[in-house]
Amino acid sequence: MTQRLSAPITTPRLKLLLLLIFTLTHIACDSKMDFLTIPEKYQPYLSQQNAPIEYKALPPGHDHQEIPDSISKPEALADIEMLEYLITTSYSGYEYWQKMEVDFGAYFTQLKAYANQTLQLSTLEFENTVSAILHQIYDGHISFVGKGYHGAYHHKAVYYTDILVERTGEDQYKVISSKNMAVPEGSVFTEENKAVYLFKTLSPPEKEHYLVGHFTFDPIRSIDLSFDHKIVPISLRRNRLLLARLDDPEPFYISWENEIPIVRVTGFGNALYPQMQDFMQAGSDLKNEDIILINLFNNGGGSSVFPQTFLKNLNGPI
């Protein structure tokens, strides 16, 4: 059974808007369902709940202007109880994040202890405490909204140094281009764990060129790296591709360069169904091509059915 839920969460007494966007994909399994048909490596991530779940109605939400500056202990405990109910019964990522060592049980125990410490709690402080779990979860389908916005959607990004190096030997890299005055061309990259900071880029034949950078969840403006066995503070900038936009005439179209088809798809949303029909059909139309380029730059995502059908039409059933 697959359902979807998007609803504001409050208790009747609590005028605090906590908007959680959940994707419910919990599977209600009866005795006839054979879990041996599911690959073993995926079984730990699937709910094997086979008993009815108590239904709890979500109270109506409130306008942002109605959210009070503080809430009572009973109101806070009621919200925590509702959140625990939703996380444990309705959140599709529950089993996955448990396997990734997110301790939901300890989280709710600590929340209840926190709420029981005082008779009145600051609403914003309460939100910040409740949203602490989001620091361990990277999921764009869940967020808390009240006095502030608390999201769990965090992307890793590459931050570059404007330094280009060339591989000259086993674990040896020489600077061939640099916009950093402290690291002139000809310098040798002597950082101990080089592989962490090297990102392969377009290279001439028989050469290996790498951009020096750092891959992280956290915004970062500088980093200390070793060149010629000296630690140098290096400025970082975010990948400029994140700022680029394409002027697409249609959500889906095919252009040709050097007799190679370039399939451009900007998204897979249900609202694009007419264009997605053409996209899926294109898999059959292109199945005899030796090379196909698919441009998914800034693709907004959506239903996986469309790309899966395209690939099935392109390659045939697996």
N, C-alpha and C positions, 0 to 999 in steps of 0.2 A: 504494500500500500504506500503510495507516495502522495504527500500533500504539501501545500505551501502555506505559510503563515506570515503575514506582515501586520503587526498590530502594536499600538502603544500600550505600555504596561503601567498601570498604577493600581493601588488598592482604592476601595471606595472612600476611605478616610484620608488618603494621601494625595494631596494636590501637587504631585510631582510627576512630570512626564518622563518616563523611561521608555524610550522607543527601542525595541529590539526587533531586528529583522532576522527572522529565522527561516531556514529551509528545512522542512521536516521530511526526512527520507527514512524514518525508522521503519523497519520491516516487522509487521505483525506476523509471526510465524506460528502455524499450527503444527500438530503432530505429524502431518503428512509431508511437511516440507523437509527435504533431504539436504542438510547442510554440507554433505560430502560432495555435492555437485558444485559448490563454491570453492575456488582455489584456496588451498590452505593458508596462503600468505595474506589473503584478504579477510578471512573469517574473524580475526580479532577486532577488525574495524567495523563489523556489522552488529547491530543490535539483535539479540536473540530473544527479545521480549515476547513471551507467548501468553501473557495474562492481560486482561483488560486494565486500562489505565484510568484512574479516577479523572473525571472531567471537571475542570475548574474554568469558569468563564473569566475572560479578561475584562476588567472594568473599563469604561470609556476613558479616553485620554482627556487632557486639558490643554487649553491654549497656553503658550509660553508665558503670557502676562499673569496667569493665575498661579504660577509656581511660587510657593512661599519661600522666604529666606531660611526658614527652619522647619523641622518636622519633629514629631514626638517619637519617643521610643516605640510605642505600639505600632505607629505608622511605618517606621523603619523596619521593624521585625516582620510586618505583614508584607512589605515589598521584598524583603530577603526571601521569605517563604515562597512568594510567587516566582521569583527569579530562579530559586532552586528547583521548583516544580518544572519550569520551562526548560531549563538546562538539562535536567536529568531525563525528562520524558520526551522532549520535542526538538532538541538540537541535534542535527545530523552529524555534527563534528564531535559529539560527546565521547564516543568510544575511541575515535582517532586521537584526540588530544590526551585522553587518558593513557593511551599507549605511548604518547610522546612525553609522558611523565608530568602532565598537568594534574595536580592533586585537587580536584574539585571538592572532595570531602573536607579537606583541611581548609580550603578557601571559605566554604559556607560556615564552618565552625568558627573561624576567626571573625567573619562578618557578624555573626550573632553575638559573639563576645564583645565586639566593638560597639554594637548598638545597645547592649545592655549596660554600658558604662555610665550613661547619662540619661536624664529624662527628656532632654531636648537636643537635637543635633542640627548643625549647620547643613543646609541642603547641599550646597556645593561641596563641602567636605565629605558628606555622605556619598555623593556621586563619585568623587575622586577615589574613595575607599572601595566602593563597589566595583568600579571600573579597573581596579588593579589587575584583575584576572586577564584583562585584554592585552596586557603587556606580554603575556605568554602565548597568545593566540593570534595567528595571522589569517584572518578570514573576513573578506569584504562583505559578508552577509550579516554581520552582527555589529551593533553599535548601541550606546546609551546616550539619550538626549534629554537634558533637563535644563538646569541653569547653564550648563556647558555642553559641549559635544565631546563624546568619548568613543573613538573608533578603534577597531581591531585590525584595520586594513593597513598593513605596513609593507612597503616594498623595499627590497634591497636595491641599491643603486650603485653604479660604478662612478667613483670620483677620480678624475684624471689629473695628471701633473704637467701636461704639455711637454713631456719628455719622451722621446722615441729611442729605443735601443735595438741593437742588432745582435743576434746570437753569433758569437765568434768561436765558441768551443763548448765543451762539456761544462755546463753551469757557468758560462762566461758570457757577459753581455756588455757591449760598448755603446755609449751614447752617440747617436748619429744626428740627432736634432734636439734642440732644447731652447725653450723660451725663458729659462730660469738662469739668471746671470751667475748664480752660485754653482751651476752644474754645466760647464762648457762642453761642447762637442769633444769627443775623445775620452771623456771621463768613463770610468769603469763602474758598473753597478755592483757594489760589494755587500749588499744587504744579505744577511744570513739566510733567511727564508724567502728567496727570490720569487718562487713560483706563486706566492700569495699576491704579489704586486704586479705580475706580468700578464698582459692581455694581448693575445695574438691579433695582428691587424694585417691589412693587405701588404703583401711583400713581393719584391721582384723575384723572378725565377732563381732558384737555388739559394734564396735568402730567407731568413726568418726574422721578421720585425715584430716588436712588441711595444705597446703603449704601457707606460708605468702608471699604476693607479691603485685604488683601494675599493673593495667590494663590501658594503656594509649596510645595515638597516638604519644606522644613526647618521644624521647630517654631520658632515665633517669638513672643515675648511683648510686644515693643514695636517701634515704628517712628517715625522722625522725619519729619514731614510739615509742609508749609507752609500756614498759615492767616493771612490778612491780611499776607502777605509776612513772616511770622515762623516760624522753624522750631520746632515744638512736639513734644516726646516724647509719643507716643500709645500707651496700653496696648492690647493686642490680646487677643482671646479667640477660641477656635475656634468654628466653626459649631455651634450648639447642636442642629441637626438630627441631627448624628452621634450624639447621646446619646439621641435619641427612640426609642421602641419602640411598636409598635402591638399591640393585643390582638386578634389575628386569630382568628376562630372556625375557619377552614379555610385551607389553603394557597392555594385559589382560590375566590373567590365574587364575585357581582355585587350591588351595592347600587344604589339609585336615588335621585337627588335632583333635584327640579325636572324630572322626566321625562327625566333624563340618566343613562345607565348608567355606573357606576363599576366598572371591572374591577380587582379586587385580586388580585395574584399575588405570593406571597412567595418563590418560587424555581422553578427549572426542573430540579431534580435528577431523576435516573432513579427514585429511590425514590418520587417523587410521581406516577408514571405514571398511576394511576387518576384522580387529580385533573387531570392534564395532558390526558387524553382529553376531559374535560368542557371544559377551557380551549380546546383546539383546536376543538372543536365550536362553542364560543361565537362564534367568528369568523363562522360561517355564520348563527348565530342573530341576530347584531347587524348584519349587512351592510346593512340598510335604515335604520339609525339615522343621523340627521344629525350627532350629536355623541357621541363616546365618550371617556371619561376612563380612562386606564390608570394605576393606582397601583403603581409598582415600588419603593416606598420600602423600603429594607433588603432588597431582593431578593438572595438568596444565590447567584444564577447557576445554571449547570448546562448542559443541552443546548440548543443553538440551534435544534434541530429543532422544539421545541414552539412558541416564538414565531413562527418562520418559517411553520409550518403554520397558526397562528392568523391571521396576516396574509394568507396565501394564501386562506384561507377567507373572510376579511373583504373582500378587494379583488379576488379572482380571480387567475388566473395572470398573471404579468408577461410 
